[in-house]
Amino acid sequence: MKKLFIVAAMALISTATACANEDEIIWVKAEVYPTGAGTVYTDWSNIEEKTFNATSEFKRFSNMAISTAYIWTEPANGWLFSGVARDNGNQAYDNGIDLQVKVNADGLFTAIPYPEVFKGTSSTTEADELAAEALENLESPTDYVFAVFSKGAVARVAEDQIKYGHAYADKLYTEPGDQVTLSAYGDAFSPEGGGVKYYRFDHWTDSNGNTVGTERELTVTVSGPEIYYAHFAETDKDDYKANENDPHKSEDYYNGGFGGSTAIQQVSSPITQHPTPIFDLQGRRVEAPAHGIFIQNGKKIVVR
């Protein structure tokens, strides 16, 4: 069986640079949805040997930005890997809400750490001891994600254009008879030779290489497992900024360069003197959160 490899290197941007005597902790757990559709493995580093199971998890503390993880999936026969989604607040996957995790072309996405930073007053060792004890006493993961598999339509970027853009489906889990809308947006990146290259969406193809659409959004009726590939074409900066405004990315991506960060900010202390910002699950700042799940101080909050 062909294994599908996904690198998920989760990067965290803090509001303050971590000091040598400040530790952060994280507990990431990945589960398969639906049961029996495949297996998953996650770890904080890219290791050679992987053990695929229905669930996988790791815990870690460090005095660096530690929200770094890798995730690999192996679909069962007849299934396709569709994407990664967060739990609905109760360690379950809700296909109706479908809290998809934004994954960059290189697999980068933001994990949710424990909100408190553990500080040692005199040494790194003291911070390590505090963080290790807190990690041991955690009752549930700081970030609970699902590797979602489907027997329906799956959106992917063409394999030779993985850095050129992003492809999405409005539902990760679909079955024959469902309708699903796919969308794609071009990206910008710096090649090895330097400079920046810009790309725009161009067209969709099916698994046989046939062009099936030239509009950014493609709505299909699911008849069985099918991968739809987004293709991109090089363009100039003005066209890119005018037309490829990916709604899955934070505004900072466009206003502050091409780092592509969708990181959820973490305050340096759980006690703050001023109201702390609220973010959606794509890392975008929200001024007046309505119905849904949001992040504040590194914690998930539910607004009903």
N, C-alpha and C positions, 0 to 999 in steps of 0.2 A: 504494500500500500504506500502510495506517495505521501510523504509527510509534508504538511504545510508548516512552514517556519515563520514565526512572527517575532520580531524583536520588539520588546516594549521597554524602552529605557525611560523610566519616569524621572523627570527633572523637576526639582523644587526650587523656586526663587523665594527667599526670605526677605522680609522688610529690613533686616539688618544682617551684616556679615557675621557668620558664626565665629565665636572666639574659641580658643583652644580648650577652655574649660566649660564649654556649653555643649550639651548633647541633645540630640533629637532621637525619637523612637518611631518605628513604623512596624505594622503587622499587616501584610498583604495576604489575602486569601482569594484564590480563583476556583471557581466551580463551573461545571459543564451544564449547559442548558440546550435542549432538553436531556434528561437522563438517558444515557446510553448512546447519545449521538456522536460521542467522541471522547477524547481524553485531553488533559491539559497538564502543563508543568510550568511553574514559575520559580524564579530565584532572583537574588539581587545582583548576581554576576553572570556573565556568559560562560557557562561551563560546558565541558565536552559531554559528560554523561548525564542523561536526563531520564527521570522516572515518570512516565505518564500515568495518570490516574484520573478518577472522576473529580477529585479535588486536589489542590496543591496550595501550599502556603509557605511563607517564611517570615521570620521576625529578625529585626536588626536594630542596633543603636550605634550611633557614631557622632563624632564632633564635627562632621562635615554635612553638607546637604545630602541626605541619605535616601531620598525618595527615588531610588534607582532600581529598576527591576526588569527582568526579561520574562517573556511568556511565550511558550510554544504550544501549538495544538496539533492534534492528530485526529482527523475526522474518521468516523466509522464508515463502513461501506454504504454508499448511497447518500451520504451527507456532505455538505460543503461548510467550511468555516465561514461565518458571516461577519463577525466583529466582536467587540468587547463592550459590555454594558455594566453599569453599576447596579447594586441592589436598590430596592425601593425603600430602604430604611429599616426593613425587617429581615434582612439577609435572604431575600427572595428576588427572583427576576420577574418583572411585571412587563409583559409584552404590550400592554396598553399604554404604559408610560414610556418604556423603551429609553432608559437613561444612557444613551450611547456615550462611550468614552472617546474623546477626540484623539485620534492616533495620527501622528505626522508620518511623512513618507519614510522616515528612517525608524519608525516605531516609537517615537517619543510621545509620552503622555504624562499627565500629572497625577500623582498619587495623593491620597489624603493622609497626612501624618497625624500623630497625636498633637494636640494644640499646645502643650506645655513644653518649654525648653528647660532642660535640667542643668542647673548651673553649679559648678564647684567653686567654692569661695577661694580655694588656694591652689587647686591642681586639677589636671585632666582626670586623674585617677578617681578623685571624689565625684566628678560629674559622671564618669562611667558607672560608678557604683550606684548612684541615684537612678540613672537611666535603666540599668540592668534590673534593679528592683521594681521599677515602675513597669517595665516590659513584662516581667514575670507575673505581675498582678493584674495586667489587662484582662478584661473579661471577654472582649470581642475584638475582631480586627479593626484597625483604623481605616482600612479600605477593603471592601468586599466587592469583587468583580466577577462577571460571568463571561466565559467563552461561549458565545452563542453559535449554534450550528443550524443549518436550514436545509430543507428539501425544495427550496424555491429559488428566487432570483437573488443573486449576490453581486454587489458592485465592487469592482477592483480597478486599479490603475494598470494600464498595459505594462507588462513585465520589463520592457526596455525603457520605460519612462517613469520609473518609480519616484524619482526626485522632482518630476515636473508638475505634479498636482495631487489632488485628493479626490476620492470618489466616495459617495455616501448612498445609503438606502434609507428611506423613511421608516422602514421596519427591518429589524435584523432577522427575526424569525418569521418565515412565510411558508405557506403550504399551497399545493395546487388549487387554483381557483381564486386565490388572493390577488389583489392588485397592489403593486408596489411602485413607488416613484423613486427613481435614481437621480442623482445630481452630481456634478463634478465642477471643480474650480482649479484654475491654474495656480502655479506657485512661482516663487523666486528663490534662487539659491546661488551660492558662490562656487563655481567650478575650481578645480585644482590650479588652473592657470591664473586665478584671480578675477576680480570683477564680479558682476552680478548678471545672471541671465533671467529673463522673464518669459513666462509661458501662459497661454490662454487655452481654454477648453476648445477642442476641435470637433470630435465626433465619438460615437459609441460603436463598438463592434460586439458580436456575440462570440461564443466559444469557437466557432468555425471561421472567424475572421471576417464575417459579413458585416458591412456597415448597416446599422439598424436605426440610427438617428444622428442628427447634427445639432439638435437643440440641447441646451444644458440639462434640462429636465426630461427624463425619459420614463413614461409610465407604461408598465407591462403587466399583463395578466399571467400569473404563474401557471405553467403547465408541468413543471418538473424542475429538477436541479439544473440551473443555468447560470453561468458567470457572464456578466456584461463588463466589458473593458472600456475605460475612459482613455481617450487619446488627446494629446495636447500639441500645440504648435508654438514655436518661439515668437515672441512679440516684443514691443518696446515698453518702456516703463510707464508711459502715459496710458496706453491701452490697458496694461495690466492693472494699474491702480483704479482705472475707471470702471472696468468690467469684471475683474476677478476678485471682488470683495467677498471672500468666503465667510458666510455667517457663522461658521463653526470656529472661527479664530477670534481672538480677543482684539479689541480696537488698538491695543498697544502694538500689535504686530504691524499695523499699517502706519501708526504714528511714530513709532520708535525704531524703525529699521526692519531687518529681515531675520531676526532671531527665531521668529515663529513661536514664541512662548505662549502657551495657554495656561501657564502655572497659576495656581491659586495661592495668593499671598498668605503667609503665616506671620502672625505677630510674634514678637520675641518673648512675650509673657502672657499668661492667661488672664492677667489683671490689667486692664487698660483704663486710662483716664478719659478717653474720648471714645465715641461710638466707632466701632471697627467696621471696615467695608464688608459688603456682602457680595458673593460671586455666585454665578450659576455653575452648573457642572461642566461647562466648557471653559471656565476660568474668566468669564466676562463679568465685569463689575455691574451690579444691579442696584439702582437707586431706590426703587420701590418694588420689592419682590411681591409677585402675586402667587397664585396657586403653583405648588411644585416643591422640589427639594433644592436647597441652596447650601452654600458653604460660608460659615462665619467663624473666625478664630480657628480654622482648621477642622471644625465640626460640621456635620450635616445637620441642617435644620429643615423642618417640614412646615411649609406655609399652606394652610388649608383654606 
